[in-house]
Amino acid sequence: MRILLFLATNMAILLLVSTVFNLLGFESILAANGVDLNLSALLVWCALFGFAGSLISLLISKWSAKRATGTVIISTPRNRDEQWLLDTVAELAEAAGIAQPEVGIFPSDTANAFATGWNRNDALVAVSTGLLNRFSANETRAVLAHEIGHVANGDMVTMTLLQGVVNTFVMFFARVIGHTVDRVVFKTQRGLGIGYYIVTFIAEIVLALLASMIVMAFSRWREYRADAAGAHLTTSSDMIAALARLQSEQATPADLPGELTAFGIRPSSGGFAALFRSHPPLADRIAALKR
């Protein structure tokens, strides 16, 4: 239902954009300058490709996450720790009103965890060996609750579809810019000249960087919601303790693959890179929980 509603909303956005372009006579303005583009057809083409990649990525997210991290799924617990992990995730999932996710452990000395899956009732929650070895039971439970919060909030679906919208408009505006420059500046009369390909390539890089800032800003906001969910499913003090423990280990870099970084628990780098960071600073997250 979330996917259908989100797709319907974004189809409405595409229709609105197309209508606005027609009302403003944008296509006529381009045609007067020798730019022969069917904006509505281009928008639909970009939407098909923009969403296709995102949806495929979402549908194979569990499979790719297992392969990328070496996660071993716990089907039959081999020891008390694995049994505790299964029981804890089951308890948190029931409290959050979702089906029990698959539970796995991935080999990494870095304290980390992630959640992924194409819907809230078919998810995967995994933790690193480093986290299991060094965190207390209450801290580990809080981290698991944070990840369950991501699943219950439908963050995987929302982030993927938001990326689909971003992909659509990056592709669309890059091609409009490339076509316009090719016709107006390079004076290409027919077909697509070298100017189109060069400018479109550069425009896609610049627009993708700008769009990434928007996506990551949403991701950071989403982390606060997952922290709040974790605090609700456990306690605020346990969630704060887990984040404080992570803060004490900041010297150890996060090691999740790029596509999973946004669904992990660890923060990423600061400085200018903060604009592209999927997680807020741990100090800010702790302060938000205290408030």
C-alpha positions in Angstrom: 0.0 0.0 0.0 2.8 2.4 0.9 4.5 1.7 -2.5 1.2 2.2 -4.4 0.3 5.4 -2.6 3.8 6.8 -3.1 3.8 6.0 -6.8 0.4 7.5 -7.2 1.5 10.7 -5.5 4.6 10.9 -7.6 2.7 10.3 -10.8 0.4 13.2 -9.8 3.6 15.3 -9.3 4.8 14.4 -12.8 1.4 15.3 -14.2 1.4 18.6 -12.3 4.9 19.5 -13.6 3.9 18.6 -17.2 0.8 20.8 -16.9 2.7 23.7 -15.4 5.2 23.5 -18.3 2.3 23.6 -20.8 0.6 26.5 -19.1 3.8 28.5 -18.9 4.5 27.7 -22.6 7.9 26.4 -21.6 8.0 24.0 -24.5 7.1 26.9 -26.9 9.9 29.0 -25.6 12.3 26.2 -26.1 11.0 25.6 -29.7 11.4 29.3 -30.5 15.1 28.9 -29.7 15.4 25.8 -31.9 15.1 23.3 -29.0 12.8 20.6 -30.3 11.9 18.7 -27.1 8.7 16.9 -26.1 8.9 17.6 -22.4 6.0 15.4 -21.4 7.4 12.4 -23.2 10.9 13.1 -21.8 9.5 13.4 -18.3 7.7 10.0 -18.6 10.8 8.3 -20.0 13.0 9.7 -17.2 10.4 8.5 -14.6 10.4 5.0 -16.0 14.1 4.7 -15.8 14.4 6.7 -12.5 12.0 4.5 -10.6 12.9 1.2 -12.3 16.4 1.3 -10.8 15.2 2.3 -7.4 12.5 -0.3 -7.2 14.8 -3.1 -8.4 17.3 -2.1 -5.8 14.6 -2.2 -3.1 13.3 -5.6 -4.2 16.8 -7.2 -4.1 17.9 -5.3 -1.0 17.9 -8.2 1.4 19.8 -10.4 -1.0 22.4 -7.8 -1.8 22.8 -6.8 1.8 23.6 -10.4 2.8 26.2 -10.7 0.0 27.8 -7.3 0.6 28.2 -7.8 4.4 28.6 -11.5 4.7 25.6 -11.7 7.0 24.8 -15.2 8.3 21.1 -15.6 9.0 20.2 -17.3 12.3 17.7 -20.0 11.4 18.6 -22.4 14.2 20.3 -20.8 17.2 23.7 -22.3 18.0 24.2 -20.7 21.4 22.5 -18.6 24.1 23.6 -15.3 22.4 21.9 -16.2 19.1 18.8 -17.4 21.0 18.7 -14.1 22.9 19.1 -12.2 19.7 16.1 -14.0 18.0 13.9 -13.6 21.1 14.7 -9.9 21.5 14.0 -9.1 17.8 10.8 -11.1 18.0 9.7 -9.2 21.1 10.5 -5.8 19.6 8.8 -6.6 16.3 5.6 -7.7 18.1 5.7 -4.5 20.1 6.1 -2.4 16.9 3.3 -4.3 15.2 5.3 -5.8 12.4 6.1 -9.4 11.3 9.4 -10.8 12.8 12.3 -9.9 10.5 15.1 -12.2 9.5 17.9 -11.9 12.0 21.5 -12.1 11.1 25.1 -11.5 12.3 27.8 -10.1 10.0 31.6 -10.3 10.7 33.0 -6.9 11.6 34.9 -5.6 14.6 33.1 -2.3 14.2 30.0 -1.8 16.3 27.2 -1.5 13.8 23.8 -2.8 12.7 21.4 -2.3 9.8 17.9 -3.0 8.7 16.7 -3.5 5.1 13.9 -5.2 3.1 11.3 -4.3 0.5 8.5 -4.0 3.1 7.9 -3.8 6.8 6.8 -7.4 7.1 9.6 -8.9 5.1 12.7 -7.3 6.5 16.2 -8.2 7.7 17.9 -6.9 10.9 21.6 -7.7 11.3 24.2 -6.7 13.9 28.0 -6.9 13.8 30.1 -9.3 15.9 31.9 -6.3 17.3 28.6 -4.8 18.7 27.6 -8.1 20.2 31.0 -8.6 21.8 31.3 -5.1 23.4 27.8 -3.8 24.0 25.7 -4.6 27.1 22.4 -6.5 26.7 20.4 -3.3 27.2 22.6 -1.3 24.8 22.3 -4.1 22.1 18.5 -4.2 22.7 18.3 -0.4 22.1 20.2 -0.7 18.9 17.9 -3.5 17.7 14.9 -1.3 18.7 16.3 1.5 16.6 16.6 -0.8 13.6 13.1 -2.2 14.2 12.0 1.5 14.3 13.3 1.9 10.7 11.4 -1.1 9.6 8.1 -0.1 11.3 8.4 3.4 9.9 8.8 2.0 6.4 12.0 3.9 5.9 13.5 1.5 3.3 10.5 2.0 1.0 10.3 5.7 1.5 14.0 6.3 1.0 14.1 4.2 -2.1 11.1 5.9 -3.7 12.4 9.3 -2.8 15.6 8.4 -4.6 13.4 7.4 -7.6 11.9 10.8 -7.7 15.3 12.4 -7.4 16.7 10.2 -10.2 13.7 11.2 -12.4 14.3 14.9 -12.1 18.1 14.7 -12.3 17.8 12.8 -15.6 15.1 15.2 -16.9 16.7 18.5 -16.2 20.1 17.3 -17.2 18.7 16.4 -20.7 16.8 19.6 -21.0 20.0 21.6 -20.2 22.1 19.4 -22.5 19.7 19.7 -25.4 19.3 23.5 -24.9 23.0 24.1 -24.8 23.6 21.9 -27.8 21.1 23.8 -29.9 21.6 27.4 -28.7 25.4 27.4 -28.0 26.8 24.7 -30.2 24.2 25.4 -33.0 23.5 21.8 -33.7 20.7 21.8 -36.2 19.7 18.1 -36.3 20.0 15.1 -34.0 22.3 15.3 -31.0 25.7 16.9 -31.2 28.8 16.3 -29.0 27.7 19.3 -26.9 24.6 17.5 -25.8 26.5 14.5 -24.4 29.2 16.6 -22.7 26.8 19.0 -21.1 24.3 16.3 -20.1 27.0 14.3 -18.4 28.3 17.3 -16.5 24.8 18.4 -15.6 23.9 15.0 -14.3 26.9 15.0 -12.0 26.1 18.5 -10.6 22.4 17.9 -10.2 23.0 14.5 -8.6 25.2 16.0 -6.0 22.6 18.7 -5.2 19.9 16.1 -5.1 21.9 13.9 -2.8 22.0 16.7 -0.2 18.2 16.6 -0.2 18.0 12.9 0.2 20.6 12.8 3.0 18.8 15.7 4.8 15.7 13.5 4.8 17.8 10.5 6.0 19.1 12.5 8.9 15.6 13.5 10.0 14.6 9.8 9.7 17.3 8.8 12.1 15.8 11.0 14.8 12.5 9.2 14.3 14.2 5.8 14.5 15.9 6.9 17.7 12.5 7.9 19.1 11.1 4.6 18.2 14.0 2.8 19.8 13.5 4.8 23.0 9.7 4.0 22.9 10.3 0.3 22.4 13.0 0.2 25.2 13.8 3.2 27.3 15.3 6.6 26.6 18.1 5.9 29.0 19.0 2.7 27.2 18.9 4.4 23.8 21.1 7.2 25.0 23.5 4.7 26.5 23.8 2.9 23.2 24.4 6.1 21.3 27.0 7.2 23.9 28.8 3.9 23.5 28.9 4.4 19.7 30.2 7.9 20.4 33.1 6.5 22.4 34.0 4.3 19.4 33.9 7.1 16.8 37.6 6.6 16.0 36.7 3.3 14.4 35.3 4.0 10.9 31.9 2.7 9.9 32.3 -0.2 7.4 28.9 -0.8 5.9 28.7 -0.7 2.1 27.4 2.6 0.6 23.9 1.4 -0.2 23.4 0.2 3.5 25.0 3.2 5.2 21.7 5.1 5.5 20.2 2.1 7.3 23.0 1.5 9.8 23.4 2.8 13.3 26.9 4.3 12.9 27.5 8.0 11.9 29.5 9.0 8.9 32.2 11.7 8.5 31.8 15.4 9.3 33.1 18.7 7.7 31.8 19.5 4.2 30.9 15.8 3.9 28.2 16.4 6.6 26.0 17.7 3.8 26.1 14.2 2.4 25.9 12.4 5.7 23.0 9.9 6.2 23.2 10.3 10.1 23.1 13.3 12.3 26.0 13.8 14.8 25.7 11.4 17.8 25.8 14.4 20.2 22.7 15.9 18.5 20.9 12.6 18.6 21.6 12.2 22.3 20.5 15.8 23.0 17.2 15.2 21.1 16.5 12.1 23.2 17.2 14.0 26.4 14.8 16.7 25.3 
